[in-house]
Amino acid sequence: MRRLLPLLSTKPHAGGRSALTCRYRCGDACFQEVPNTSDNEYAGDIIASALSRRSMVRAAAVVTVASAAGAAVLGGPASGQAVAAPLDHPGQKPGKGGRLDGARGLRFEPVAPNKKDKVTVPPGYGQNIVIRWGDPILRGAPAFNAAKQTAKAQAGQFGYNNDFLSLLPLRGERGRQVLVANHEYTDEILMFRGYDPEKPTREQVEIAWAAHGLSVVVVEEERRTGSLTAVSRHHLNRRLTATSLFEMTGPAAGSPLLRTSTDRSGIKVRGTLNNCAGGETPWGTTLHGEENFNQYFANGGSDTDKRYGIVAGPSDRKWERFDKRFDAKREPNESHRFGWVVELDPYDADFVPRKRTALGRFKHEAAAPRLTEDGRPVVYMGDDERFDYFYKFVSSKRMKKGNSRAAREHNLTLLDHGTLYVAKLSADSPQDIDGSGKLPNDGEFDGSGVWIPLATDDTSHVPGMTADEVYVFTRLAGDKVGATKMDRPEDVEPSPRTGRVYLALTNNTDRGKPGKPGADEANPRNLNKHGQILELAENWDDPAGDGFAWRLFLVAGDPKDPSTYFAGFPKDRVSPISCPDNVAFDPHGNLWISTDGNQLGSHDGLFGVATHGERRGELKQFLTVPIGAETCGPVIQDRRVLVAVQHPGEVDGASVEKPASAWPDGRGKMVRPSVVAVWPKDGSNIGV
């Protein structure tokens, strides 16, 4: 008999998530003790006098940042205090009436908040399902059959719970592109009829292993509508799963901390787990962040296990019963081989994906690169945990242009050499922060910061830790150097127009609770339900520098709530938004935001917001997703938008026998996570 309800927490859950989502997505992370028990100062405590003279000089040295609206000088006042002058803030002008009012790229009628069991898009837009969980993509893979699932079939089919999406050009095949998708996690209760969480079968576990990982699938556009369809059995199509071969590279590869009884080399790894968001590199590869990997491991006991959230008892999925590598007591180093950024070459079907140790190990939501003026990659990364940190990596090698074999081989080494940093923020007006979200007297939540080096290649910059320890236990390194505790740093994206970096801080309902850090200027609300987006500016020509200016671009929530902020734009002209998660840019420089766990009584959705010009801060909702679903992986092109509709129907009490949603195929059909394309019906570009 299936036992479900006693295993699910009855406590209120973070954001608008169901207990089912919390359990299977992140192992009820919000109900575990906060892993970060360090006594690091938070931004409200850090004033210039507390920083070293060297750090102050670095922070004040941040200079001109180019932007579409003009140049803004960032630097400290004459006293040398490490704070930032305002970035550009042009006056806001009321827009003209009419349906197409808005910033360029955002001229559509906003979708109203709703609870419909469908993907709701603006008037004048069409949509189609690009690919569903279980659709065959490899030669020989069968069509999806909910009643006859097998691990072998799933290994050739599109995986479960699609998250990050990348859509890349495919030279020589007109109208076709390469779609790369992450498959974050499995929800066995919604996958298998009669599933017993206490007694999973080997076949169910092996299907789940095959449903994790990554998919590469070629897609073809229908020129008249903008719809996309998957091309099954293309030679570039791939499935990479929890048992596929991956390779550790970089300074920690081969470390004793990464060796196991089945891999004495510390280099060859089976699988990738909990791939959340990601990024695209200028040299044509994709990056994939391994996030809540801890939940798959059982019987953790070490201090490092606790810092990474590995439980002391059995895991929820019970995988340790079928493979000892998921038992931390029997294989204490296996979990060290997860929590990395994975690099994949989608254009090479034989490429062995690489886990880049130089980028550190933590709960990677994403990894977003840009180039310095001299061609070195700078990668920004968030650690999605309450009170954890924001990082960047600066390569010491320059990218080679072109598509020659030599250039590609060289560029595939760029993320193995360089310096890993963690962010420490200082506040401009700490005395004005009371936890309510009220703006400081200077009219902005802003300040400056420094990037603290953790390790460069084989050299550690953290006293008491070797370089291997810094890379494998990066959270502990951040603790030691006093990094700033943030409200769940998730996806991050540099603007291709201005170089400014936008970091989604999803929420943190623990902030300000007894014994927990209180509000600060970067995280200005206690019991933070709705989250915020931080805007960071470095020298456009030298993002490899170690000083920066920052301010909050958005403070999310109901615009009628006085604690919300939309970059100074009139709040009576924006859509409500809660729990920003994934972010992406469109061709016009607008930031698009998908949400996870909406706390405002509506389904999650996708939003566009202007980042520059007189409409900076103008935010509009573009779509909503079905019951129980989360909006993931947005891709914004000229003529279409792609979203990954993750965990539809994942609400408390739902199961295969009692589905909570009829999406995407109607009643009586299996609820299936899917990728959706949206386009203007008249053939025009998005929002123009």
URNORSUL-V127016 format. One line per field, one symbol per residue. phi: phi as a letter, one per 20 degrees, with the letter a starting at -180 (. if undefined). burial: 1 if it has 24 or more other ideal C-beta (glycine too) atoms within 12 Angstrom, else 0. A space follows every 10 residues. Layout:
phi->???
burial->???
This chain:
phi->.fddffedfe ffdfldfeff fffeecmlgf defgfedfdg fdgfeedgfe efgfffffff efdgdfbfep dcedrefgfn fecdfgffbf fedgeffofe fqffncebff ffgbcfeaed cfgnddbbee adgnffcdgn feffcgecfc fffffddgfe lfcgcccdfc fncgmdcded cecfbddffe dcfmfdfecf egffffffgf eeoccdbfcc eeffdnfccf dfmffefbcd cfcfeccecn fegnfgfdec fdbfemcece ncclfeeaad efendddcee defgfeddmf bfffgffdne fedfefemff fdbffedffe cfefffecod eedcdfecfd fefdeeffen daeffabceb dfgenefcdd bddfbgmddd cbcdfedefe endfffffff ffdfedcqce ccecdddecf feednenfff fenbebrcac eefdaclede ddgncffgff fedfgfffgf enfefdelfd fbbfffednf dddedfrafe fnfgndgefc fececflfed nbcedccdgg fbfffdcbdb beecdfpfgf ffeebclnfg feccefbbmf cecbdefenf edcddbngdd ndffbccdbf dbnfdgnfcc eebcdfgmed eclfcddgdb cdceeekfme cgnfaffcfe cdeednfndf fcgbdcdcbf fenfefmd
burial->0001001110 0011111111 1111111111 1101110101 1111111100 1000110111 1111111110 0111110000 1111111110 0000100000 0111111101 1011101111 1100111111 1111111100 1001010011 1011111111 1111111101 0000011111 1111111111 1100101001 0001111111 1111111111 1000011111 1101011111 1111011111 1111101111 0010011111 1111111111 1111111111 1111111111 0001111111 1001111111 0110111110 1111111111 1111111000 1111111111 1111111111 1100011111 1111111111 1111111111 0000000000 1111111111 1111111111 0110101011 0001111111 1111111001 1100111111 1111111111 1111111111 1111111111 1111111111 1100011111 1111111111 1111111111 0111111111 1111111110 1011111110 1011111111 1111111111 1111111111 0111111111 1111111111 1111111111 1111111011 1111111111 1101110011 1011100001 1111111111 00001110
